[in-house]
């Protein structure tokens, strides 16, 4: 397939923000893709492989500008001026490519495979000459491309393709192209356990519904972790679960999934990022203490004091993320214990369809507490007094609260899903506003006075997982330390876009739109009905949405993707819970 056919579809997609139209455009592309389907699905994501393979292009804007300068004979300063004017390096490459008078006499046919293979070589290039190699590969693509082609190739390389589609839209398009909506739930479930869009695409193209239906946990393939709903009281939880529940401590750490297959042990975060190198102590201690042929466990990694057993705050774990050096020293300074609360796979057998009580029994049979791995503390009871006492003990132990887990025969492990099989309860829920929220930055307002040169406030959004959109919910202007406040312009410099992003739903217009990528944990006073915000618009009151009053930043959530943010449905539930207490 010619890459120009992909380019023409990308251009169509840029002309619409309607999800149904985007789905139709992608479906038509997939039907025409033949043997290039897998590679095309990755390129639409702006990637070469699923996230857990950690393949990155490693190309900065400066490298692209240097390459464009060498091919056009324009000084880098002039190219920077064009870049500043367009605000997009892809458009900059388009303009420079359009102005190149002489193309090579002999060019390669720019097929999807040719582009994908060259981008793969570019990503794999490392070592002393890697920058020169990357520039040469990029120039080769440019000289064989049309201006439109190189615009999108450049955007892919720089991580700014931004076609306005998420994984859910791509899945819908694949269903439209090769399958039937009756299988949508099974396909989504398969993707949650095996989050490789190219893998799922080939199964659907081959009409392999049996394998789709049987896709479950697989060692060394990270899964989207199961999530919990929330309620305000133990009594409400007991009623919701029909008194069929166990309660576990809710630990304040990093969600951790540990996989072992043969001699290979890998650790993944809730965002599917491999973090094995950040936790050499967990890897070593598991290898030294357990001899399973294959296993997958789900839990929380928490820093602690081995002398007193005291649990430390989440932030101390996050210090390890991104640190490639001195990790042995950090491991000694901040030892980690992994609290295991679920098992998905053991010695060649998937366990995800077993009820929770059976999975817990398997854990108890195979794990005994030691200094590095402990089972999550729990009780099985429907006695409100006992559970409240257990909750208080969790707080005293340094935990956030408890998680209730359904113990009925329906209590399977649902990857990537919220539902009422798990329900969390925290101390914060006893306040007027129940719990903090994870919101996505979609815009910024210029600062004044002391904040001149920084941002005065950020426009924050919830995630509507039904429409795959980000709905404006509040303006955030408090809770920033000076260090964080004045670092925001740099943090968002490559995420500012000239027009409202396709997936953003907002009546409020900020001074600058920000592509939805950064998640922040926010607290506030209360949720109110608002005519200016689009969260839950028309669902509570006609011509009104919901808004958060007096929001305050708690922390930036680098461990979460925008699609992991608090959903609009969750905010509606929080609003209803809040009204019950008034």
Wavefront OBJ file of the C-alpha trace (Angstrom):
o trace
v 0.000 0.000 0.000
v 1.318 3.460 -0.851
v 1.877 5.751 2.094
v 0.125 8.501 0.126
v -3.115 6.517 0.592
v -2.608 6.734 4.351
v -1.767 10.424 4.060
v -5.032 11.140 2.228
v -6.991 9.479 5.055
v -5.070 11.467 7.651
v -5.998 14.644 5.779
v -9.685 13.631 5.814
v -9.483 12.989 9.546
v -8.075 16.450 10.177
v -11.179 17.939 8.574
v -13.611 16.533 11.149
v -14.040 16.255 14.912
v -17.026 13.879 14.728
v -16.241 10.465 16.118
v -18.538 8.586 13.724
v -16.867 10.221 10.730
v -13.404 9.464 12.127
v -14.474 5.855 12.662
v -15.730 5.546 9.081
v -12.552 7.041 7.631
v -10.363 4.640 9.603
v -12.569 1.663 8.751
v -12.209 2.384 5.034
v -8.413 2.669 5.466
v -8.261 -0.662 7.294
v -10.299 -2.408 4.582
v -7.796 -1.231 1.953
v -4.674 -2.002 3.994
v -4.040 -5.647 2.995
v -0.726 -6.872 4.493
v 0.046 -3.444 5.988
v -2.818 -3.479 8.502
v -0.726 -4.133 11.599
v 1.836 -1.434 10.799
v -0.870 1.088 9.911
v -2.634 0.628 13.250
v 0.623 1.422 15.046
v 1.330 4.472 12.872
v -2.155 5.844 13.588
v -1.180 5.711 17.271
v 2.065 7.517 16.394
v 4.054 4.421 17.375
v 5.893 1.438 15.960
v 4.770 -1.124 18.529
v 2.676 -1.431 21.700
v 3.758 0.771 24.612
v 5.221 -2.065 26.656
v 7.920 -2.693 24.053
v 9.350 0.748 24.923
v 10.335 1.623 21.347
v 10.966 5.356 21.086
v 12.129 7.425 18.147
v 14.589 9.447 20.203
v 14.385 12.409 17.834
v 14.151 15.947 19.176
v 12.808 18.988 17.359
v 16.408 20.216 17.048
v 17.412 17.118 15.072
v 14.525 17.603 12.619
v 15.407 21.291 12.225
v 19.053 20.396 11.580
v 17.958 17.894 8.914
v 15.640 20.405 7.246
v 18.438 22.966 7.235
v 20.861 20.563 5.527
v 18.431 19.667 2.740
v 17.146 23.173 2.084
v 20.343 25.194 2.653
v 18.281 27.435 4.950
v 19.917 28.509 8.223
v 18.473 26.814 11.290
v 17.434 30.250 12.577
v 15.166 30.725 9.549
v 13.609 27.298 10.015
v 13.005 28.103 13.664
v 11.120 31.228 12.563
v 8.865 29.131 10.304
v 8.374 26.647 13.168
v 7.427 29.490 15.514
v 4.935 30.817 12.957
v 3.301 27.455 12.188
v 3.496 26.024 15.694
v 3.890 22.576 14.143
v 7.071 20.924 12.959
v 5.120 18.763 10.506
v 3.732 21.842 8.779
v 7.224 23.349 8.831
v 8.576 20.250 7.062
v 5.689 20.525 4.555
v 6.596 24.121 3.701
v 10.299 23.397 3.294
v 9.666 20.248 1.257
v 7.340 22.250 -1.020
v 10.162 24.699 -1.674
v 12.802 22.145 -2.617
v 13.387 22.667 -6.328
v 15.337 19.553 -7.179
v 14.428 15.996 -6.200
v 16.681 12.942 -6.776
v 16.528 11.362 -10.235
v 15.837 7.978 -8.674
v 13.494 7.609 -5.739
v 12.105 4.695 -3.791
v 8.390 3.996 -3.967
v 7.034 5.329 -0.679
v 5.019 2.379 0.552
v 3.733 1.898 4.092
v 6.302 -0.863 4.575
v 9.119 1.383 3.365
v 8.113 4.137 5.808
v 7.619 1.703 8.703
v 10.953 -0.062 8.121
v 12.840 3.227 7.915
v 11.173 4.532 11.073
v 12.082 1.277 12.823
v 15.736 1.685 11.807
v 15.606 5.280 12.977
v 14.251 4.252 16.391
v 16.809 1.470 16.808
v 19.747 3.687 15.927
v 21.988 4.219 18.967
v 25.579 4.931 19.849
v 28.106 7.525 18.839
v 26.849 8.098 15.293
v 23.152 7.732 16.077
v 22.225 11.385 15.518
v 23.828 11.426 12.091
v 22.118 8.124 11.251
v 18.719 9.427 12.353
v 19.180 12.584 10.275
v 20.124 10.541 7.193
v 17.099 8.248 7.576
v 14.804 11.246 7.962
v 16.331 12.939 4.903
v 15.887 9.743 2.898
v 12.188 9.706 3.819
v 11.839 13.395 3.002
v 13.423 13.073 -0.432
v 11.094 10.193 -1.303
v 7.991 11.898 0.080
v 5.477 14.403 -1.125
v 5.120 17.490 1.114
v 1.922 16.035 2.564
v 3.619 12.712 3.304
v 6.561 14.250 5.149
v 4.199 16.410 7.207
v 2.639 13.322 8.780
v 5.887 11.350 8.949
v 7.437 14.254 10.865
v 4.479 14.388 13.232
v 4.776 10.657 13.883
v 8.505 10.936 14.648
v 8.039 13.900 17.000
v 5.049 12.344 18.792
v 2.550 14.946 17.593
v 0.388 13.133 15.044
v -2.741 14.011 17.071
v -5.493 12.854 14.734
v -8.145 13.093 17.437
v -8.577 9.334 17.869
v -7.918 7.185 20.912
v -7.518 3.424 21.096
v -11.265 2.998 21.616
v -11.998 4.738 18.291
v -9.437 2.568 16.507
v -11.070 -0.547 17.990
v -14.501 0.653 16.846
v -13.093 1.179 13.357
v -11.613 -2.322 13.301
v -14.984 -3.759 14.357
v -16.678 -1.769 11.583
v -14.142 -2.979 9.027
v -13.872 -6.661 9.908
v -16.359 -7.765 12.535
v -19.743 -7.126 14.127
v -20.866 -4.932 17.008
v -22.156 -8.002 18.855
v -18.502 -8.843 19.562
v -17.548 -5.343 20.760
v -17.416 -6.252 24.461
v -15.310 -9.342 23.801
v -12.948 -7.325 21.590
v -12.566 -4.611 24.223
v -11.889 -7.270 26.858
v -9.277 -8.923 24.640
v -7.553 -5.571 24.109
v -7.565 -4.826 27.847
v -5.725 -8.086 28.505
v -3.505 -7.854 25.421
v -3.108 -4.100 24.696
v -1.479 -4.465 21.301
v -3.680 -2.828 18.662
v -1.830 -4.549 15.807
v -2.341 -7.988 17.369
v -6.076 -7.394 17.804
v -6.340 -6.000 14.265
v -4.922 -9.203 12.735
v -7.241 -11.396 14.798
v -10.242 -9.429 13.554
v -9.072 -9.388 9.952
v -8.706 -13.182 10.118
v -12.149 -13.444 11.764
v -10.554 -15.297 14.691
v -13.400 -14.617 17.139
v -12.559 -17.773 19.097
v -9.150 -16.409 20.024
v -10.685 -13.012 20.791
v -13.123 -14.683 23.191
v -10.334 -16.683 24.836
v -7.827 -13.850 25.216
v -6.832 -13.454 28.852
v -3.807 -12.723 30.963
v -0.521 -13.735 29.339
v 2.902 -13.633 31.042
v 5.152 -10.754 29.920
v 2.200 -8.981 28.245
v 1.002 -6.193 30.590
v -2.749 -5.837 31.065
v -4.949 -2.879 31.913
v -5.498 -3.195 35.649
v -8.927 -3.590 37.235
v -10.277 -0.427 38.865
v -12.652 0.369 41.712
v -15.794 2.447 42.055
v -16.392 4.510 45.212
v -19.099 4.976 47.817
v -19.438 7.181 50.871
v -20.012 4.648 53.652
v -19.464 1.054 54.661
v -23.226 0.564 54.917
v -23.708 1.683 51.297
v -20.979 -0.709 50.181
v -22.532 -3.646 52.040
v -25.906 -2.917 50.475
v -24.426 -2.501 46.985
v -22.653 -5.857 47.271
v -25.569 -7.631 48.937
v -23.293 -8.321 51.920
v -21.040 -10.509 49.735
v -17.706 -8.758 50.220
v -14.224 -8.864 51.655
v -12.271 -5.755 52.657
v -8.591 -5.118 51.965
v -6.270 -2.290 52.962
v -5.949 0.351 50.224
v -2.206 0.977 50.005
v -0.651 4.283 48.943
v 2.022 3.201 46.483
v 2.584 2.390 42.819
v 0.277 -0.131 41.175
v 2.534 -2.991 40.158
v 2.008 -6.027 37.985
v 4.774 -8.610 38.160
v 5.174 -11.216 35.412
v 7.434 -14.267 35.274
v 7.904 -16.694 32.413
v 10.794 -19.105 32.557
v 13.782 -17.145 33.824
v 12.412 -13.767 32.729
v 10.823 -11.447 35.319
v 9.268 -8.165 34.241
v 7.482 -5.429 36.180
v 4.918 -3.077 34.646
v 3.112 0.039 35.875
v -0.626 0.696 35.677
v 0.128 2.656 32.490
v 1.646 -0.480 30.865
v 5.157 0.961 31.041
v 7.861 -1.552 31.861
v 9.518 -0.459 35.130
v 11.726 -3.494 35.768
v 14.906 -1.407 35.736
v 13.467 0.945 38.346
v 12.852 -1.904 40.794
v 15.877 -4.234 40.707
v 15.212 -5.183 44.327
v 11.690 -6.463 43.595
v 12.969 -8.446 40.616
v 15.876 -9.973 42.559
v 13.873 -10.771 45.672
v 11.127 -12.480 43.684
v 13.689 -14.556 41.819
v 15.399 -15.533 45.073
v 12.208 -16.433 46.969
v 9.854 -18.065 44.429
v 10.273 -20.800 41.830
v 7.103 -20.563 39.704
v 7.393 -21.556 36.041
v 5.062 -18.701 35.108
v 2.945 -16.268 37.095
v 1.236 -12.873 37.013
v 0.413 -11.011 40.231
v -1.238 -7.635 40.794
v -0.414 -5.439 43.743
v 0.922 -2.192 45.143
v 4.591 -1.353 45.737
v 4.993 0.706 48.892
v 8.132 2.202 50.487
v 8.618 1.262 54.117
v 10.931 1.291 57.107
v 12.104 -2.327 57.614
v 12.976 -1.641 61.271
v 9.585 -0.290 62.318
v 7.320 -1.588 59.539
v 6.128 1.998 58.959
v 4.778 2.673 55.475
v 6.040 5.784 53.698
v 4.101 8.075 51.294
v 3.615 7.340 47.599
v 5.954 10.170 46.557
v 8.964 8.254 47.873
v 8.284 5.413 45.424
v 7.913 7.821 42.530
v 11.485 9.030 43.118
v 12.659 5.832 41.474
v 10.825 6.465 38.216
v 13.191 7.576 35.492
v 16.323 7.076 37.623
v 18.735 4.856 35.737
v 21.692 5.325 38.012
v 22.354 4.809 41.708
v 19.321 2.521 41.943
v 21.117 0.085 44.224
v 21.734 2.942 46.646
v 18.145 4.167 46.277
v 16.911 0.614 46.945
v 18.746 0.638 50.256
v 17.521 4.114 51.181
v 13.914 3.439 50.144
v 13.216 -0.296 50.463
v 10.050 -1.565 48.822
v 7.480 -4.126 49.853
v 4.966 -5.362 47.299
v 1.519 -5.963 48.762
v -0.114 -8.607 46.550
v -3.894 -8.501 46.221
v -4.586 -10.597 43.112
v -3.233 -13.355 40.906
v -4.164 -13.684 37.237
v -1.990 -16.528 36.006
v -0.114 -19.470 37.500
v 2.067 -22.128 35.874
v 0.438 -22.107 32.456
v -3.135 -21.443 33.522
v -5.139 -18.220 33.332
v -7.106 -17.504 36.514
v -8.981 -14.353 35.473
v -12.359 -16.072 35.172
v -12.202 -17.603 38.653
v -14.191 -15.808 41.376
v -12.164 -13.544 43.656
v -12.359 -15.898 46.717
v -10.775 -18.707 44.680
v -8.006 -16.435 43.411
v -7.339 -15.312 46.989
v -7.056 -18.944 48.154
v -4.498 -19.588 45.415
v -2.517 -16.577 46.630
v -2.607 -17.765 50.228
v -1.480 -21.237 49.197
v 1.501 -19.959 47.190
v 2.679 -16.901 49.153
v 3.831 -16.442 52.717
v 4.695 -12.971 54.001
v 8.361 -11.989 53.990
v 10.285 -8.705 53.986
v 9.641 -8.105 50.289
v 6.241 -9.592 49.463
v 3.114 -9.612 51.623
v -0.511 -10.413 50.958
v -2.865 -7.449 51.277
v -4.341 -7.353 54.768
v -8.038 -8.215 54.659
v -11.134 -9.357 56.493
v -14.269 -11.106 55.249
v -17.257 -9.649 57.072
v -20.542 -7.799 56.662
v -20.500 -6.518 60.240
v -20.406 -2.712 59.985
v -18.668 -2.256 63.343
v -15.913 -4.750 62.514
v -15.381 -3.238 59.085
v -15.200 0.328 60.440
v -12.651 -0.832 63.007
v -10.693 -2.500 60.193
v -10.891 0.780 58.251
v -9.444 2.727 61.211
v -6.639 0.182 61.519
v -5.809 0.687 57.840
v -5.472 4.449 58.408
v -3.242 3.895 61.440
v -1.057 1.600 59.325
v -0.391 4.386 56.816
v -2.943 3.304 54.204
v -5.550 5.427 52.399
v -8.551 3.337 53.453
v -10.066 0.064 52.262
v -11.209 -1.634 49.075
v -14.299 -3.834 49.215
v -14.221 -6.810 46.860
v -17.223 -8.775 45.747
v -17.083 -12.437 46.829
v -19.926 -13.791 44.663
v -19.439 -16.224 41.780
v -19.513 -13.218 39.401
v -16.321 -11.701 40.869
v -13.985 -12.339 37.906
v -10.964 -10.132 37.148
v -12.173 -7.452 34.718
v -9.108 -5.888 33.100
v -9.300 -2.145 32.491
v -12.841 -1.922 33.826
v -14.599 -0.128 36.602
v -17.646 -1.795 37.998
v -19.193 -2.604 41.299
v -17.045 -5.682 41.887
v -14.453 -3.474 43.631
v -15.450 -0.396 45.656
v -13.007 1.869 47.470
v -13.641 3.830 50.657
v -11.242 6.490 51.945
v -11.184 8.899 54.839
v -11.841 11.750 52.397
v -15.211 10.288 51.528
v -16.562 11.359 54.893
v -16.062 14.983 53.864
v -18.578 16.975 51.843
v -16.766 16.211 48.586
v -15.889 12.568 48.201
v -12.286 11.983 47.184
v -9.853 13.708 44.879
v -10.141 13.478 41.103
v -7.668 12.935 38.289
v -8.356 15.576 35.647
v -6.772 16.348 32.277
v -5.292 19.704 31.292
v -6.962 21.012 28.111
v -6.113 24.721 28.221
v -4.266 27.522 29.994
v -4.918 31.151 30.893
v -2.177 33.780 30.934
v -0.932 34.878 34.333
v -0.922 38.436 35.627
v 0.948 40.254 38.357
v 3.293 37.839 40.112
v 2.298 35.152 37.629
v 3.244 37.164 34.547
v 5.218 34.839 32.282
v 3.531 31.806 33.830
v -0.058 30.579 33.776
v -2.765 32.112 35.904
v -4.957 29.003 35.705
v -5.395 25.728 33.836
v -8.606 24.496 32.239
v -9.253 20.961 33.472
v -11.466 18.229 32.049
v -13.009 14.912 32.955
v -12.932 11.980 30.527
v -16.173 10.891 28.898
v -15.369 7.260 28.159
v -18.629 6.803 26.231
v -17.849 9.528 23.671
v -14.035 9.414 24.009
v -13.950 13.150 24.743
v -12.526 15.415 27.419
v -15.211 17.644 28.941
v -14.334 20.930 30.653
v -15.002 20.762 34.396
v -13.074 23.457 36.271
v -10.404 26.180 36.201
v -7.432 25.291 38.397
v -5.392 28.148 39.839
v -4.371 27.149 43.372
v -2.206 24.533 45.047
v 0.881 25.197 42.923
v 4.272 25.609 44.530
v 6.367 28.309 42.865
v 8.597 25.587 41.426
v 5.661 23.822 39.766
v 3.910 27.056 38.745
v 6.857 28.492 36.842
v 7.721 25.139 35.269
v 4.291 24.817 33.597
v 5.051 26.867 30.432
v 8.009 24.612 29.670
v 6.016 21.471 30.571
v 3.278 22.384 28.095
v 5.374 24.125 25.434
v 5.172 21.216 22.976
v 1.512 20.509 23.764
v 0.055 23.923 22.874
v -2.135 23.778 19.756
v -3.691 26.620 17.788
v -7.234 25.250 17.699
v -9.380 23.281 20.093
v -8.314 19.599 19.900
v -10.830 17.266 18.267
v -11.520 15.308 21.451
v -12.041 18.364 23.662
v -15.569 19.513 24.540
v -15.547 22.994 26.072
v -17.647 26.167 25.848
v -14.981 28.044 27.781
v -12.154 29.295 25.554
v -8.718 29.545 27.218
v -5.879 31.790 26.079
v -4.218 28.683 24.671
v -5.462 25.186 23.981
v -3.385 22.309 25.312
v -3.493 18.856 23.766
v -4.911 16.472 26.409
v -1.930 14.478 27.670
v -1.153 15.618 31.247
v -3.164 14.350 34.229
v -3.292 16.133 37.599
v -4.830 15.008 40.867
v -7.222 17.686 42.121
v -9.307 18.252 45.230
v -12.094 20.786 45.699
v -14.898 22.045 47.918
v -17.958 20.775 46.053
v -19.433 19.892 42.676
v -22.064 22.318 41.413
v -24.328 22.738 38.390
v -22.725 25.099 35.872
v -23.900 26.636 32.582
v -20.305 27.173 31.392
v -18.801 23.675 31.684
v -19.541 20.661 29.487
v -19.001 17.837 31.986
v -22.304 15.881 32.144
v -23.962 18.566 30.027
v -27.779 18.182 29.924
v -27.569 15.054 32.102
v -28.324 16.746 35.446
v -29.999 19.970 34.320
v -30.954 21.192 30.863
v -28.377 23.522 29.263
v -25.986 22.988 32.184
v -23.095 20.772 33.135
v -21.158 20.132 36.337
v -18.227 22.101 37.729
v -15.785 21.768 40.623
v -15.650 24.738 43.006
v -12.395 25.870 44.637
v -10.149 23.247 43.017
v -6.650 22.734 44.396
v -3.711 20.836 42.924
v -2.535 17.807 44.876
v 0.048 16.430 42.452
v 0.844 15.761 38.818
v 0.066 12.142 37.892
v 2.841 11.116 35.524
v 1.788 7.504 36.018
v -1.601 8.039 34.341
v -2.667 8.472 30.749
v -5.476 10.916 29.901
v -7.856 8.007 29.355
v -7.158 6.953 32.972
v -8.639 10.216 34.265
v -11.787 10.452 36.366
v -14.735 9.781 34.097
v -17.809 11.939 33.659
v -19.941 9.094 35.034
v -17.786 8.999 38.172
v -18.262 12.727 38.656
v -22.031 12.296 38.300
v -21.871 9.635 41.041
v -19.787 11.949 43.251
v -22.344 14.711 42.712
v -25.188 12.393 43.724
v -23.252 11.221 46.798
v -22.620 14.839 47.752
v -26.333 15.702 47.481
v -27.257 12.841 49.815
v -25.286 14.426 52.648
v -26.855 17.875 52.327
l 1 2 3 4 5 6 7 8 9 10 11 12 13 14 15 16 17 18 19 20 21 22 23 24 25 26 27 28 29 30 31 32 33 34 35 36 37 38 39 40 41 42 43 44 45 46 47 48 49 50 51 52 53 54 55 56 57 58 59 60 61 62 63 64 65 66 67 68 69 70 71 72 73 74 75 76 77 78 79 80 81 82 83 84 85 86 87 88 89 90 91 92 93 94 95 96 97 98 99 100 101 102 103 104 105 106 107 108 109 110 111 112 113 114 115 116 117 118 119 120 121 122 123 124 125 126 127 128 129 130 131 132 133 134 135 136 137 138 139 140 141 142 143 144 145 146 147 148 149 150 151 152 153 154 155 156 157 158 159 160 161 162 163 164 165 166 167 168 169 170 171 172 173 174 175 176 177 178 179 180 181 182 183 184 185 186 187 188 189 190 191 192 193 194 195 196 197 198 199 200 201 202 203 204 205 206 207 208 209 210 211 212 213 214 215 216 217 218 219 220 221 222 223 224 225 226 227 228 229 230 231 232 233 234 235 236 237 238 239 240 241 242 243 244 245 246 247 248 249 250 251 252 253 254 255 256 257 258 259 260 261 262 263 264 265 266 267 268 269 270 271 272 273 274 275 276 277 278 279 280 281 282 283 284 285 286 287 288 289 290 291 292 293 294 295 296 297 298 299 300 301 302 303 304 305 306 307 308 309 310 311 312 313 314 315 316 317 318 319 320 321 322 323 324 325 326 327 328 329 330 331 332 333 334 335 336 337 338 339 340 341 342 343 344 345 346 347 348 349 350 351 352 353 354 355 356 357 358 359 360 361 362 363 364 365 366 367 368 369 370 371 372 373 374 375 376 377 378 379 380 381 382 383 384 385 386 387 388 389 390 391 392 393 394 395 396 397 398 399 400 401 402 403 404 405 406 407 408 409 410 411 412 413 414 415 416 417 418 419 420 421 422 423 424 425 426 427 428 429 430 431 432 433 434 435 436 437 438 439 440 441 442 443 444 445 446 447 448 449 450 451 452 453 454 455 456 457 458 459 460 461 462 463 464 465 466 467 468 469 470 471 472 473 474 475 476 477 478 479 480 481 482 483 484 485 486 487 488 489 490 491 492 493 494 495 496 497 498 499 500 501 502 503 504 505 506 507 508 509 510 511 512 513 514 515 516 517 518 519 520 521 522 523 524 525 526 527 528 529 530 531 532 533 534 535 536 537 538 539 540 541 542 543 544 545 546 547 548 549 550 551 552 553 554 555 556 557 558 559 560 561 562 563 564 565 566 567 568 569 570 571 572 573 574 575 576 577 578 579 580 581 582
